[in-house]
Amino acid sequence: MYLLDRPEDIPPRLTNRLNLRIAILGAVIVAAIATVLLRLWSLQILDGEHYRALAKDHGILDVQVDPPRGEILDRNGKVLVDNRTVMTLQLRPSDLPSDPTERRRELARLGHLLGLSQREIRRRVRATPQFAGYPVVLKQGVDRQLLFYLLENKESFPGVSVERTYVRKYPEGTLAAHLLGLVGQISPRQLKQPKYGGLRPGDIIGQAGVEYSYDRFLRGTPGSQRIQVDALGRPRGTLGNRSARAGDSLRLTLDSGLQGVGESALRDRGLPGAFVAMDVNSGAVLGMGSYPTYDPSFYTAPHTREEYDAFGNRPGDPLVDRAAQGGYPTGSTFKPITATAALEEGLIGPDTIFNDTGSLDIGGLVVHNAGGAANGPIDMSTALQVSSDVYFFSLGLRAEASGKGGQIQDWARAYGLGQKPGIDLPNASAGLIPTPSWRNRVYRSDKNPYIDRPWNQGDNVNLSVGQGDVMVTPLQLARAYAALANGGGLVRPHLGGRIVDVNGNTVERIKPPPTRHLRIADETRNVIMDGLERAAMEPGGTSYSVMGGFPFPVAGKTGTAERGPGREDQSWYSVVAPYDDPQIVVAVTVESGGFGVESAAPIARSILERYFNLDAGGASGDEAAQTAGAE
């Protein structure tokens, strides 16, 4: 064993071994460095062009392929909404260059191509309703020359794309516009909803009408296409694709011929209003219109926010669906509901005679029949025939009303008034059936200038004849009359008939069951229906002048509702036909139309004539009643 205190004391044999190991390690390090340098030289110098080409040629872009949206047809297969294909130039502001100078240059180049100033493009971007990351449509109908130029110079226009898009087409123009609805870009709030899972910003969905309600069927399933692109994003070939699945078609219960007759009759009257025609047994909506209306094709083209606002704020509120959203006092068309409450609650008997002197004293306030008529001794049936206000005022005095309910209020709600009708349309109104607690609460809150006092007995009297605070839509009234006609079934109105796939196979039939069944005695129903039949078919009836010559008996009721100082009366008519075998109910209202028999009743008759094919002169009344189309 050695103790080595100095280097010169290390034996020569150990020194040689150490030097050898250092030399070998150095050689390995040099060789490794040389190998790396040689490989880098080979990659960059010898094979550089090859790998740069591969980097350019092997980018992969997954492109979503939008499906065509399903058609919407009427009950007979007539196309009401279809698609047309357009090339759309879109700009995504979030993808524009971050450098202000480069962004201005790009917008200037784009403006030159489109014939727009940079200022105008900026104005459109700012004025177009949009969300972060969403495309702004600058032009629809891009020609081939512009399309190819943009594709070849894609690197000069980041954020700009030309897409093949499907735009809704309306072969029947404005027909049933409020029912068909609209499509539009999905919003950020909607993107968070589970039913829209998998959709992207900018995707198109139904936003109103049946387009919204049946969107999951109509929308279809997107496909995809894998495109090979170079480093600048230019396409170099297709690597494969997955086909989009077109949306299913929606066949409605709507009869486009009947719809057209109703809309034409309403338009000819020249006043705002609405109508509903519905199967009394199934709730299938055969026709439903609102006037004034609008052209839905306006929404298929890009517009600024100001243009959208101007279109929607035109006189007459054309975007409002008065049939399902317009709440009005109903006047005497409410009387069958009051009659049901009075008979079922024992306030009066079917044959009880009431002496109608033409006026009634209500706590010092004397009220009169319309026109000052005095009908003398009458029973329930006759009171409905001649529409005696005094008779029904007296029932309003007798009926109990307290808190959140009352005898008339409870039966009104049983008939579906004051509640949403459950139709397959968004935003249908619930209307209002006033109660003491409602009026007192609103009065105390001081938020409604028209509610200037708490509830009193006069409010129940007003309700008994469809006046005062009551608000009912034509759809709700049609539903109530259908329940009376069919024996108590409160149907669920629906426009959807069935869903049909691209191969013509029925995917789903839409037949919602009734909401509930009203327990109405046969005697009660018979007395009310008899009174309504006499009102339409017998001399002295309130609608005899319009319906008296109809080929077979119908049961109908006029209504003339006061709308307040300085406003003309609201005109109403609701009718069930045929009287002895009800098939269809029609409810019509006309704002400022005056007496129900003058404005609303003629429109209802036109609709019935179309339904029973009487306008063609090809069937007698009895034959038409037997052969009228059923769903």
C-alpha positions in Angstrom: 0.0 0.0 0.0 1.2 3.4 -1.1 0.8 6.8 0.6 1.0 9.2 -2.4 1.6 12.7 -1.1 3.1 14.1 -4.3 2.3 13.7 -8.1 5.8 12.4 -8.7 5.1 9.6 -6.4 2.4 8.1 -8.8 3.7 5.0 -10.4 4.2 5.2 -14.3 1.8 2.3 -14.9 -1.2 4.1 -13.3 -0.5 7.3 -15.1 -0.6 5.6 -18.5 -4.0 4.0 -17.7 -5.5 7.4 -16.7 -4.2 9.1 -19.9 -5.7 6.3 -22.0 -9.1 6.6 -20.4 -9.1 10.4 -20.9 -8.1 10.0 -24.5 -10.9 7.5 -25.2 -13.5 9.7 -23.5 -12.4 12.7 -25.5 -12.5 10.7 -28.8 -16.1 9.6 -28.0 -17.2 13.2 -27.3 -15.6 14.4 -30.5 -17.2 11.7 -32.5 -20.7 12.4 -31.0 -20.3 16.2 -31.7 -19.2 15.4 -35.2 -22.1 13.1 -35.8 -24.6 15.7 -34.6 -23.0 18.4 -36.7 -22.9 16.1 -39.8 -26.7 15.3 -39.3 -27.6 18.9 -38.9 -25.6 19.8 -42.1 -27.4 17.0 -43.9 -30.8 18.1 -42.8 -30.3 21.8 -43.5 -28.1 21.7 -46.5 -28.5 18.5 -48.4 -32.2 17.7 -47.5 -33.4 21.2 -46.5 -35.6 21.8 -49.6 -37.1 18.3 -49.3 -38.2 18.8 -45.7 -39.5 22.3 -46.3 -41.7 21.0 -49.0 -43.0 18.3 -46.7 -43.8 20.9 -44.0 -45.8 22.8 -46.6 -47.6 19.9 -48.1 -48.6 17.9 -45.0 -50.8 20.3 -43.1 -54.2 18.9 -42.3 -57.4 21.1 -42.0 -60.7 19.6 -40.8 -63.6 21.6 -42.3 -67.2 21.2 -41.1 -69.7 20.6 -43.9 -73.1 22.0 -43.0 -76.1 19.9 -43.9 -79.2 21.3 -45.7 -82.0 22.1 -43.3 -85.1 20.0 -43.6 -88.2 21.3 -45.5 -91.4 22.5 -43.8 -94.6 21.4 -45.6 -98.3 21.8 -45.0 -100.6 18.8 -44.3 -101.0 18.1 -48.0 -97.3 18.1 -48.8 -97.1 21.6 -50.2 -93.6 23.1 -49.5 -93.7 26.2 -47.3 -90.0 26.5 -46.5 -87.1 25.1 -48.5 -83.4 25.9 -49.0 -81.3 27.7 -51.6 -77.5 27.5 -51.8 -75.4 30.7 -51.9 -71.7 31.4 -51.7 -71.3 33.7 -48.7 -68.3 35.9 -47.9 -67.7 36.0 -44.2 -65.3 37.9 -42.0 -64.3 36.9 -38.5 -63.0 40.1 -36.8 -61.2 38.0 -34.2 -59.0 36.5 -36.9 -57.9 39.8 -38.4 -54.2 40.8 -38.0 -53.5 42.2 -34.5 -51.2 44.9 -36.0 -53.4 48.0 -36.8 -51.5 48.8 -39.9 -51.8 45.3 -41.4 -55.5 45.2 -40.4 -56.2 48.5 -42.2 -54.4 47.3 -45.3 -56.4 44.1 -45.4 -59.7 45.9 -45.0 -58.7 48.3 -47.7 -57.9 45.4 -50.1 -61.2 43.7 -49.2 -63.1 46.9 -49.7 -61.6 47.3 -53.1 -62.8 43.8 -54.1 -66.3 44.4 -52.8 -66.7 48.0 -53.9 -66.9 49.2 -50.3 -64.8 51.7 -48.4 -62.8 50.6 -45.4 -65.1 52.8 -43.3 -68.2 51.1 -44.6 -66.8 47.7 -43.8 -65.9 48.8 -40.3 -69.4 50.2 -39.9 -71.0 47.0 -41.0 -68.8 45.0 -38.6 -69.8 47.3 -35.7 -73.5 47.4 -36.7 -74.0 43.7 -37.3 -75.3 41.8 -34.3 -72.4 39.5 -33.4 -70.5 37.9 -30.6 -66.7 37.3 -30.1 -65.4 34.7 -32.6 -68.6 34.8 -34.8 -68.5 35.5 -38.5 -69.9 38.6 -40.0 -71.6 38.1 -43.4 -70.4 40.8 -45.8 -71.8 39.5 -49.0 -74.1 36.8 -50.3 -73.8 35.5 -53.8 -70.1 35.7 -54.4 -69.2 35.2 -58.1 -66.7 32.6 -59.3 -64.0 35.2 -60.2 -64.0 36.7 -56.7 -64.2 33.2 -55.2 -61.1 31.9 -57.1 -59.1 35.1 -56.4 -59.7 34.8 -52.6 -58.8 31.1 -52.6 -55.6 31.8 -54.5 -54.7 34.7 -52.2 -55.9 33.3 -48.9 -52.7 34.3 -47.1 -53.4 38.0 -47.9 -56.9 37.8 -46.3 -56.7 36.2 -42.8 -60.2 36.1 -41.2 -61.9 36.1 -44.6 -63.6 33.0 -46.0 -66.1 32.1 -48.7 -68.5 29.4 -47.6 -71.2 27.5 -49.3 -74.3 28.1 -47.1 -77.9 27.1 -47.1 -80.4 30.0 -47.0 -84.1 29.5 -46.3 -86.5 30.0 -49.2 -90.2 30.8 -48.9 -92.1 29.7 -52.0 -95.4 31.0 -50.6 -94.0 34.4 -49.6 -95.4 35.8 -46.4 -97.9 32.9 -45.8 -97.9 31.7 -42.2 -94.7 33.8 -41.5 -95.4 34.0 -37.7 -95.9 30.2 -37.5 -92.9 29.1 -39.6 -90.5 31.4 -37.8 -86.8 32.2 -38.5 -83.3 30.7 -38.3 -80.1 32.5 -37.2 -76.7 32.2 -35.6 -76.6 30.4 -32.3 -75.9 32.7 -29.4 -73.3 32.2 -26.6 -76.1 31.6 -24.2 -77.6 28.9 -26.4 -74.2 27.3 -26.9 -74.2 26.5 -23.2 -77.5 24.7 -23.3 -77.3 20.9 -23.4 -79.7 20.6 -26.3 -77.2 22.4 -28.5 -74.2 20.3 -27.5 -71.6 19.9 -30.2 -72.5 23.1 -32.1 -70.0 25.9 -32.8 -70.1 29.7 -32.9 -71.8 30.7 -36.1 -73.9 27.6 -36.6 -77.4 28.2 -37.7 -80.4 27.1 -35.6 -84.1 27.8 -35.4 -84.8 31.0 -33.5 -88.6 31.4 -33.7 -91.8 29.5 -34.7 -91.7 25.9 -35.6 -88.1 26.4 -36.8 -87.3 26.8 -33.1 -89.6 24.1 -31.7 -88.5 21.4 -34.1 -84.9 22.5 -34.6 -83.5 19.2 -33.5 -85.2 17.4 -36.4 -84.8 20.1 -39.0 -81.1 20.9 -38.3 -79.5 17.7 -39.5 -76.0 16.4 -38.7 -72.9 18.2 -40.0 -70.3 16.3 -42.0 -66.5 16.9 -42.2 -63.9 17.1 -44.9 -60.1 16.6 -44.3 -58.1 18.9 -46.6 -54.4 18.9 -47.1 -53.0 22.4 -47.0 -49.6 24.1 -47.3 -48.0 26.3 -44.6 -50.0 29.3 -45.9 -53.3 27.4 -45.6 -53.8 26.8 -49.3 -55.6 23.6 -50.2 -53.4 20.9 -51.8 -55.9 18.0 -51.9 -58.6 16.1 -50.1 -57.8 13.3 -47.7 -61.3 12.1 -47.0 -64.7 13.2 -45.8 -67.7 12.2 -43.8 -71.0 13.1 -45.5 -73.4 15.5 -43.8 -76.9 14.2 -43.0 -79.7 16.4 -44.2 -82.3 17.5 -41.7 -85.7 15.7 -41.5 -88.7 17.4 -43.0 -91.6 18.7 -40.9 -95.1 18.1 -42.1 -97.5 20.5 -40.4 -101.2 20.1 -39.6 -101.7 23.4 -41.4 -103.9 23.6 -44.5 -102.1 26.2 -46.7 -105.3 26.8 -48.7 -107.3 27.6 -45.6 -104.4 29.6 -44.2 -104.4 31.7 -47.4 -108.2 32.4 -47.2 -108.0 33.4 -43.6 -105.0 35.7 -44.2 -106.6 37.3 -47.2 -109.9 37.9 -45.4 -108.1 39.5 -42.5 -105.9 41.6 -44.8 -108.9 42.8 -46.8 -110.4 44.2 -43.6 -107.3 46.4 -43.3 -107.1 46.3 -39.5 -104.8 44.5 -37.1 -106.2 41.2 -36.0 -105.8 37.4 -35.9 -107.6 34.1 -36.5 -107.3 30.5 -35.4 -108.9 27.4 -37.0 -108.4 24.2 -35.1 -109.7 20.6 -35.0 -112.0 20.4 -32.0 -111.0 16.9 -31.1 -107.2 16.7 -31.7 -106.1 20.3 -31.3 -104.5 20.2 -34.8 -104.1 23.8 -36.0 -105.5 24.0 -39.5 -104.9 27.8 -39.9 -103.6 30.5 -37.7 -102.7 34.0 -38.9 -101.9 37.5 -37.7 -102.1 40.8 -39.5 -100.1 42.9 -40.2 -97.4 40.3 -41.1 -93.9 40.4 -42.5 -91.7 38.9 -45.2 -89.4 36.3 -43.6 -87.0 36.4 -46.5 -85.8 39.7 -45.1 -83.9 37.7 -42.5 -82.0 35.5 -45.0 -79.7 38.4 -46.0 -77.2 40.3 -43.9 -78.4 43.6 -42.4 -77.1 46.1 -39.9 -78.6 46.5 -36.5 -80.3 49.7 -37.5 -82.0 47.9 -40.5 -83.2 45.1 -38.2 -84.6 47.6 -35.8 -86.3 49.6 -38.5 -87.9 46.4 -40.0 -89.3 45.2 -36.6 -90.5 48.6 -35.5 -92.8 49.4 -38.4 -96.4 50.6 -37.7 -98.8 47.8 -36.5 -96.1 45.7 -34.8 -95.9 43.2 -37.7 -93.5 40.8 -35.8 -96.1 40.2 -33.1 -98.2 37.0 -33.5 -101.5 38.3 -32.4 -103.1 34.9 -32.5 -100.9 33.5 -29.8 -99.4 36.6 -28.1 -102.1 39.3 -28.4 -104.1 39.5 -25.2 -107.5 41.3 -25.4 -110.8 41.6 -23.6 -113.1 39.2 -25.3 -116.5 40.8 -24.8 -119.5 38.5 -25.1 -117.5 35.5 -26.5 -116.6 35.0 -22.8 -120.3 34.3 -21.9 -120.2 30.5 -22.4 -117.5 30.3 -19.7 -119.7 32.4 -17.3 -122.6 30.2 -18.3 -120.7 27.1 -17.4 -119.7 28.5 -14.0 -123.3 29.6 -13.3 -124.9 26.3 -14.2 -122.2 24.0 -12.7 -122.1 26.0 -9.4 -125.9 26.2 -9.1 -126.1 30.0 -9.5 -129.0 29.5 -11.9 -130.8 26.6 -13.5 -131.0 26.0 -17.3 -134.7 26.8 -17.3 -134.7 29.6 -14.7 -136.5 32.6 -16.1 -134.8 36.0 -15.7 -136.6 39.2 -16.5 -134.3 41.3 -18.6 -135.6 44.9 -18.3 -132.6 46.3 -20.3 -130.8 47.7 -17.2 -129.4 46.6 -13.9 -128.6 48.7 -10.8 -125.2 47.7 -9.3 -124.7 49.6 -6.1 -126.0 52.8 -7.6 -124.4 52.3 -11.0 -127.0 51.5 -13.6 -125.7 49.3 -16.5 -127.5 48.6 -19.8 -127.7 46.1 -22.6 -125.9 47.0 -25.8 -128.2 49.2 -27.9 -130.6 49.6 -24.9 -132.4 46.4 -25.7 -134.9 44.9 -23.2 -135.4 41.2 -23.8 -138.0 40.5 -21.2 -138.3 37.0 -19.6 -135.5 34.8 -20.8 -133.7 31.6 -19.9 -130.0 30.7 -20.4 -130.3 29.5 -24.0 -132.1 32.7 -25.0 -129.7 34.9 -23.1 -126.9 33.4 -25.2 -128.9 33.8 -28.4 -129.6 37.5 -27.9 -126.4 38.1 -25.8 -128.1 39.7 -22.9 -125.6 41.7 -20.9 -128.0 42.3 -18.1 -128.5 38.6 -17.7 -124.8 37.9 -17.4 -124.2 41.0 -15.2 -126.6 39.5 -12.7 -124.6 36.2 -12.7 -121.4 38.2 -12.1 -123.0 39.8 -9.1 -124.0 36.3 -7.7 -120.7 34.6 -8.3 -118.2 34.4 -5.5 -114.7 35.8 -5.9 -112.1 36.0 -3.2 -108.3 35.7 -2.9 -106.7 33.9 -5.9 -110.0 32.5 -7.2 -113.7 32.7 -7.7 -116.4 30.6 -9.4 -116.0 32.3 -12.7 -112.2 32.5 -12.4 -111.9 28.8 -11.6 -113.9 27.8 -14.6 -112.1 30.2 -16.9 -108.8 28.5 -15.8 -110.4 25.1 -16.3 -111.1 26.1 -19.9 -107.4 27.1 -20.3 -107.7 30.8 -20.0 -105.1 32.6 -18.0 -102.6 29.8 -18.8 -100.2 29.1 -21.5 -101.9 27.0 -24.2 -99.1 24.4 -24.6 -98.8 24.9 -28.3 -95.5 24.0 -30.1 -94.6 27.6 -30.6 -92.3 29.6 -28.3 -93.6 32.6 -26.4 -97.3 31.9 -26.5 -99.0 34.2 -24.0 -100.8 33.0 -20.8 -103.2 36.0 -20.9 -104.9 37.1 -17.7 -108.0 36.1 -15.7 -108.1 38.8 -13.0 -108.7 37.9 -9.3 -109.1 40.0 -6.2 -105.5 39.1 -5.0 -104.0 40.0 -8.4 -105.7 43.4 -8.7 -105.0 44.3 -5.1 -101.3 43.4 -5.4 -100.9 45.4 -8.6 -102.8 48.3 -7.1 -100.5 48.4 -4.0 -97.4 48.1 -6.1 -98.4 51.3 -7.9 -96.7 49.9 -11.1 -99.7 50.0 -13.4 -101.4 53.3 -13.9 -104.5 51.7 -15.2 -105.1 49.8 -11.9 -106.3 52.8 -9.8 -108.3 51.0 -7.1 -108.5 47.7 -5.3 -110.9 44.9 -6.4 -114.6 45.4 -6.0 -117.8 43.7 -7.0 -117.9 45.5 -10.3 -114.8 43.7 -11.4 -116.6 40.4 -11.2 -119.4 41.9 -13.2 -117.0 43.0 -15.9 -115.4 39.6 -16.0 -118.7 37.9 -16.5 -119.0 39.6 -20.0 -115.3 39.4 -20.9 -114.5 43.0 -20.0 -112.3 44.8 -17.5 -108.8 43.4 -16.9 -109.4 40.1 -18.7 -106.9 39.3 -21.5 -107.3 36.3 -23.8 -105.6 35.3 -27.1 -107.6 34.0 -30.1 -105.7 30.7 -29.6 -106.9 30.4 -26.0 -110.5 31.2 -26.9 -110.5 28.6 -29.7 -109.2 26.0 -27.3 -111.9 26.9 -24.8 -114.7 26.5 -27.4 -113.2 23.3 -28.6 -113.4 21.9 -25.0 -117.1 22.9 -24.9 -117.8 21.3 -28.3 -116.0 18.0 -27.8 -117.5 17.3 -24.4 -114.8 18.6 -22.1 -111.4 17.6 -23.5 -109.0 20.5 -23.2 -106.9 19.8 -26.3 -103.2 20.7 -26.7 -102.9 22.8 -29.8 -100.2 21.7 -32.2 -98.8 22.7 -35.6 -96.5 19.7 -36.0 -98.0 16.7 -37.7 -95.2 14.3 -38.3 -91.4 14.2 -38.9 -90.3 12.6 -42.2 -86.7 11.6 -43.1 -85.0 12.1 -46.4 -86.2 8.6 -47.6 -89.9 9.5 -46.9 -90.2 7.4 -43.8 -92.2 8.8 -40.8 -89.8 9.3 -37.9 -92.3 10.5 -35.4 -96.0 11.3 -35.3 -97.1 14.3 -33.2 -100.4 13.7 -31.4 -100.2 15.2 -28.0 -102.9 14.0 -25.6 -105.5 16.5 -24.0 -104.2 18.5 -21.1 -107.2 17.5 -19.0 -110.9 16.7 -19.1 -113.4 19.2 -17.8 -116.3 17.6 -15.8 -119.2 19.4 -17.4 -122.7 17.9 -17.1 -124.3 17.0 -20.4 -127.2 19.3 -19.6 -124.9 22.2 -19.1 -123.1 21.6 -22.4 -126.4 21.1 -24.3 -128.0 24.3 -23.0 -124.9 26.4 -23.9 -124.4 24.8 -27.3 -128.1 25.2 -28.1 -127.9 28.9 -27.2 -124.8 29.4 -29.5 -126.6 27.6 -32.3 -129.6 29.8 -32.0 -127.3 32.9 -31.9 -126.0 31.9 -35.3 -129.0 30.3 -37.1 -132.2 31.8 -35.7 -133.6 35.3 -36.4 -132.8 37.5 -33.5 -129.5 35.8 -33.0 -126.5 38.1 -32.8 -124.7 36.5 -35.8 -127.8 35.5 -37.8 -127.2 38.2 -40.4 -123.8 36.5 -41.3 -124.3 32.8 -40.5 -128.1 32.4 -40.9 -127.8 31.3 -44.5 -125.0 28.7 -43.9 -125.9 25.4 -45.5 -125.9 23.5 -42.2 -126.2 24.5 -38.5 -123.2 26.0 -36.7 -122.8 27.4 -33.1 -121.2 30.8 -32.8 -120.9 33.8 -30.5 -120.1 37.4 -31.3 -118.2 39.7 -29.0 -117.7 43.4 -28.9 -115.2 44.5 -26.3 -114.5 48.0 -25.1 -110.8 49.0 -25.2 -110.9 52.2 -23.2 -111.4 55.9 -24.0 -110.5 57.0 -27.5 -110.2 53.5 -28.9 -112.6 51.7 -31.1 -114.2 48.4 -29.9 -112.6 45.1 -30.4 -114.5 42.7 -32.7 -114.7 39.0 -31.9 -116.3 35.9 -33.3 -115.9 32.2 -32.3 -117.8 29.4 -34.0 -118.0 25.6 -33.9 -119.1 23.6 -36.9 -121.1 21.5 -37.6 -123.4 22.1 -34.6 -124.5 18.5 -34.3 -121.1 16.9 -35.0 -118.3 19.5 -34.2 -115.2 19.2 -36.3 -113.7 22.6 -36.4 -113.5 25.7 -34.2 -112.7 29.2 -35.6 -111.9 32.2 -33.5 -111.3 35.6 -35.0 -110.6 39.1 -33.6 -110.1 42.4 -35.3 -108.7 45.4 -33.4 -110.9 48.5 -33.7 -113.3 46.4 -35.8 -116.5 47.4 -34.0 -119.3 44.9 -33.5 -118.4 41.3 -33.8 -120.9 40.6 -36.5 -119.5 43.3 -38.7 -115.8 42.5 -38.8 -114.9 39.2 -37.2 -117.9 37.0 -38.2 -117.5 37.4 -42.0 -113.9 36.4 -41.7 -114.8 33.3 -39.8 -117.5 32.4 -42.4 -114.9 32.6 -45.2 -112.7 30.2 -43.3 -115.6 27.7 -42.8 -116.6 27.9 -46.4 -113.0 27.0 -47.4 -112.9 24.1 -44.9 -116.2 22.6 -46.1 -115.4 23.3 -49.7 -118.5 25.5 -50.1 -116.7 28.2 -52.1 -116.1 25.7 -54.9 -119.9 25.0 -55.1 -119.1 21.3 -55.4 -120.9 20.0 -52.3 -124.2 20.6 -50.5 -124.1 21.6 -46.9 -124.9 18.0 -45.7 -122.3 16.5 -48.0 -119.6 19.0 -46.9 -120.2 18.4 -43.3 -119.8 14.7 -43.8 -116.7 14.8 -46.0 -114.8 17.7 -44.5 -111.1 16.9 -44.2 -109.9 15.4 -40.9 -106.3 15.2 -39.8 
